[in-house]
């Protein structure tokens, strides 16, 4: 079956994109002033991050692998939780004349870390670092991974 988790309490203005462009490597030789060749060395990446204050039982158990004892103590997993692939859907709220948006990614490598403060001036939170990975159809061909639509 498919596991679905809804993460609430997204930290305001924490959602950001950080795409990188493909990179190249220039090859130089001693007897020429111009580059001898330029090689494509990296395909680049599409990445986004966001944070959530959602430290509910469900989020802590599923995202960080914590377990609860009969005495009510919470124990973290003995090892750091591995990076996982998730399908992700983000729903924004309507803001004045800007319509709500539904953004969807079919496959993302998701790294989840715990950060923040604990006290009167802050709360602990999850940081989600999501990197798009190739999305393949049944024949093994690459197909689009991301889509969005405006919703009313």
C-alpha positions in Angstrom: 0.0 0.0 0.0 0.9 3.6 -0.3 1.8 5.6 2.8 0.4 9.1 2.9 1.3 11.7 5.4 -0.1 15.3 5.6 2.3 17.8 7.1 0.7 20.9 8.6 2.0 24.1 10.2 4.3 25.1 7.4 6.6 27.9 8.6 5.6 31.2 6.9 7.9 32.2 4.0 10.0 29.0 4.5 9.2 27.5 1.0 12.0 28.3 -1.4 13.3 27.1 -4.7 17.0 26.7 -5.4 17.5 25.3 -8.9 21.0 24.9 -10.3 21.9 25.2 -14.0 24.0 22.5 -15.8 27.7 23.1 -15.4 30.6 22.7 -17.8 34.3 22.2 -17.5 36.6 24.1 -19.8 39.8 22.2 -21.0 42.8 24.4 -21.7 46.0 23.5 -23.4 49.4 25.3 -23.4 49.6 26.1 -27.1 46.2 27.7 -27.6 44.7 30.9 -26.1 41.1 29.7 -26.3 39.6 26.7 -24.6 40.5 23.4 -26.3 37.1 21.9 -25.4 34.1 22.4 -23.1 32.6 19.4 -21.6 29.2 19.1 -19.9 30.0 17.9 -16.4 26.8 18.2 -14.4 23.1 18.2 -15.4 22.1 20.6 -12.6 19.3 20.0 -10.2 15.9 21.3 -9.2 15.5 21.6 -5.5 13.1 23.2 -3.0 13.0 23.4 0.8 10.4 24.2 3.4 10.0 23.9 7.2 7.2 22.7 9.4 6.4 23.1 13.0 4.3 19.9 12.9 5.7 17.8 15.6 2.6 15.6 15.9 2.8 11.9 16.8 2.3 11.0 13.2 5.0 13.3 11.9 7.6 12.3 14.5 6.9 8.6 14.0 6.8 8.6 10.2 9.4 11.2 9.3 12.0 10.5 11.9 11.3 6.9 12.9 10.6 7.6 16.6 8.8 5.0 18.7 6.8 5.5 21.8 7.2 3.2 24.9 4.4 2.0 27.1 5.6 4.6 29.7 5.0 7.4 27.2 8.7 8.0 26.4 9.7 8.8 22.8 12.9 7.1 21.4 14.6 8.2 18.3 15.7 5.6 15.7 19.2 4.3 16.5 20.5 5.4 13.1 19.9 8.5 11.0 16.8 7.9 8.9 17.9 7.2 5.2 17.0 9.6 2.4 13.8 8.5 0.8 11.9 9.2 -2.4 8.4 10.7 -2.0 5.7 12.1 -4.2 4.9 15.6 -2.8 1.8 17.8 -3.1 1.8 21.4 -1.8 -1.4 23.4 -1.5 -1.1 27.2 -1.0 -3.9 29.5 0.2 -5.5 32.2 -1.9 -4.0 35.6 -1.1 -6.0 38.7 -2.2 -6.1 38.5 -6.0 -3.5 35.6 -6.2 -5.3 32.3 -6.6 -4.4 29.2 -4.5 -2.0 26.8 -6.2 -1.6 23.0 -6.1 2.0 22.0 -6.9 2.8 18.3 -7.4 6.0 16.4 -7.8 5.9 12.7 -8.8 9.3 11.8 -7.3 11.7 13.7 -5.0 14.6 12.7 -2.9 13.7 14.1 0.5 16.1 14.7 3.3 14.4 15.5 6.6 16.2 17.1 9.5 15.2 18.5 12.9 16.2 22.0 13.7 15.0 25.2 15.5 14.8 26.2 19.1 12.8 25.1 22.1 11.6 27.9 24.3 9.5 31.0 24.5 11.0 32.5 21.3 10.8 29.6 19.0 9.7 26.0 18.3 11.5 23.0 17.0 10.8 22.2 13.3 11.4 19.9 10.5 13.4 21.1 7.5 12.5 19.3 4.2 15.1 19.4 1.5 13.6 18.0 -1.7 15.5 17.3 -4.9 13.7 16.2 -8.0 14.8 12.8 -9.4 13.9 11.4 -12.8 10.4 10.2 -13.3 10.1 7.2 -15.6 7.0 5.7 -17.4 6.3 2.0 -17.7 8.6 1.8 -20.8 11.5 3.4 -18.9 11.4 6.8 -20.7 11.8 10.0 -18.7 8.5 11.9 -18.3 7.7 15.2 -16.6 8.0 15.1 -12.8 6.4 18.4 -11.8 3.0 20.1 -12.5 0.9 22.8 -11.0 -2.5 24.3 -11.4 -4.4 27.2 -10.0 -7.4 26.3 -7.8 -10.3 28.4 -6.5 
